[in-house]
Amino acid sequence: MLVEGCIEPHAPPRPEAGIGLLGCGTVGSAVASALIARGRAPRAIAVRRLEKERAPGIPRDLLTADTLAVVERDDVDVVVEVMGGVNPAGALLELALQRGKHVVTANKELLARRWSCLHAAAGGDALRYEGAVMAGVPVVEPLRQVAAGDRVRRLEGILNGTTNHVLHRMEDGLEREEALEEAQTLGFAELDPSADIEGRDAAAKLAILATIAFGRTVTLSDVRTAGIERVGRRDLVRARSRGYALRLVAEAWPAEEEVVARVAPRWVPIDHPLIVVTGVANGLLIEAELAGRIFIHGPGAGGAATASAVLRDIAHTTERSQR
């Protein structure tokens, strides 16, 4: 609710808070199925195509094509967004937050482009997005805690599981397109993998992490980005012959009044912590002034891994009032 131009603080959701789900694709289906299995079925699920077959166990009477109706329902306290894209997702989430609802999202592009607007509308702990960054790896809250008590000097990570899988399989002898097709078959890459291959997916994640780490808003347009579309097997063989591995690395650090952030293929020494990030995993190395090096890694791609993070955010949001 808007009060004199400001947003009223969000009340903790009720213990049995109603959940509205925007999107029922790979991640959304996994989230919906898990909630139903736990006796917490969403009040409504917005989808683009009602006629599309959904995962077994998701009642068709929960489905609607009206996204706005889901956000505006009086019995929906928590809006969970896994539809992707900036529009109409951005307007829907801002509306939900303005109406005092809590929001959980896995939409990295939206956060990386409209961070300030969403956080202004949230006004506190009403917006959660663990699933937007490294899929199943808990990294948002740990990084926030490090930044609160220490000074983060640098971030360095492998933040895209698709490209990591592709590069590893190219080292095994596959051509780039063969490795990418394999990733799509395994469900680790979208039908249109351009955001992964061109580095934009990793750049969006880096923008979010850098904003948290350094306390300055970093948007997607602030990240200098290059992908692996020009990387061939010869490049990986050459790197290996000299004691390195070629990886798509995201890194950021503060410099005077700005944050330098970039994503690009880079030679990584074989004794570097990021070398253990194999397959579709993600990893983040945090260098802090007091704590030194902190390394976090785990499953970084796939609907199930992302759904795990979304479900953790839902649990945090809906259980907070029971403590």
Sequence and secondary structure as in RCSB ss.txt:
>XXXX:A:sequence
MLVEGCIEPHAPPRPEAGIGLLGCGTVGSAVASALIARGRAPRAIAVRRLEKERAPGIPRDLLTADTLAVVERDD
VDVVVEVMGGVNPAGALLELALQRGKHVVTANKELLARRWSCLHAAAGGDALRYEGAVMAGVPVVEPLRQVAAGD
RVRRLEGILNGTTNHVLHRMEDGLEREEALEEAQTLGFAELDPSADIEGRDAAAKLAILATIAFGRTVTLSDVRT
AGIERVGRRDLVRARSRGYALRLVAEAWPAEEEVVARVAPRWVPIDHPLIVVTGVANGLLIEAELAGRIFIHGPG
AGGAATASAVLRDIAHTTERSQR
>XXXX:A:secstr
 EETTEE       TT  EEEE  SHHHHHHHHHHHHTT   SEEE S TTS   TT  GGGEES HHHHHH TT
  EEEE S SSTTHHHHHHHHHHTT EEEE  HHHHHHHHHHHHHHH SSSEE GGGTSTTS  HHHHHHHHHHS
 EEEEEEE  HHHHHHHHHHHTT  HHHHHHHHHHTTSS SS HHHHTTHHHHHHHHHHHHHHHSS   GGGSEE
  STT  HHHHHHHHHTTEEEEEEEEEEEETTEEEEEEEEEEEETTSGGGG  TTEEEEEEEETTTEEEEEEEE 
SSHHHHHHHHHHHHHHHHHGGG 
